[in-house]
Amino acid sequence: MSGPKTLGILGGGQLAQMMAQAAKPLGVDCVVYDPSPDACAKSVAHLVNGSFDNARQLRSFAELVDVITYEFENVPNETVDTLDGLRPIHPQPEALKVSSNRVTEKAFFESCGVPVGPYRAISGPESLRIARDELGLPGVLKSNSGGYDGKGQYTLHTDDELENALAQIGNTPFIYESFVNFTRELSVIACRTIDGITVTYPLAQNTHQHGILVRSDAPATVQMNMTEQAHSAAKRVGDTLNYVGVFAIELFDVGGELLANEMAPRVHNTGHWTIEGSNTSQFENHVRAVMGLPLGSTEPEGHSVMLNIIGEMPNPDILKGISGATLHGYGKAPRPGRKIGHITVNGPDRETCLGTAKQIQSGLRNTMPGGGVRP
Ligand code: AMP
């Protein structure tokens, strides 16, 4: 391969780990940068250990690589500023700004003509009361930045719950969203090249518990116009940001109309099924896009159901006698609410995969934040 050969990844978690695994067969080596000396991606990539405000260490990292990407969206501005101009950064950091603030993100979707549910920016108790009057209850109050996997979120059904929330939020910026009575949650994984070609994977149907993804089922059974809506949303978002690499848009299906909930400027948990379930995984296509290589096909191979392993690793015997199931352990220490692995069931059709997944799920002891155990 001519051209760039070494990819630097900010963040050394499981997403960087799976990216590095996909990069190897392409002849691309990965160097990951992470504040933790135990970052799990070090099992497959060279780790540069340093904090995100350590300019000297960041510059040494940049010297080792040809191109820089990231596996998480909360990359501090100062980190980007330090790296800016040293090496090409894909996707371009503007995408981080859009997605790191829920209000900016919703306004951005609207500016691209991508439909979203009703929302209001909240700057304090008074604006929350106004939002309640304008949008009504129930609603979802979410911290504007920093929250993920359902953290920093309150679903408000009653005025009492609203008053309780008011007492807790102080003057930090929040967003108040009308509660969307969706039929189901879907997501689209897209990948855009340096030349502006956008491809999308078939939609995944996602199930969350406690705000955490537990299952993705793909390709979701959807009408053709929903695939078109999702592709067109992804294309508009990618083109507007001049984006390079993989990104995900989480969608609410409201009777066939898709509303964008949020975007992730990175490879995404709802795309893990593509490792076994697609011609080219999201990780490989991300590496291809940011390294300037042609993309691989996003055609599905049969049907896939991905189950997250949360908090506690199952006994590997859980898959004994089951065909078409692959266990991915990330090598992370178990902790309630922490994603430490996943299992993908791949087979000829949805029925078969869901049956197998159900069988496996009964043996999983996913421990959620707060210690609750969910099957
Ligand atoms: P988020 O952090 O925005 O991805 O929210 C986590 C989960 O909370 C989503 O996957 C939905 O299940 C639920 N949720 C978020 N926003 C809303 C909303 N406006 N209406 C109904 N459910 C929501």
Residues whose N, C-alpha, C, O or C-beta is under 5 A from the ligand:
A	BS01	AMP	V140 D149 G150 E177 S178 F179 V180 H208 G211
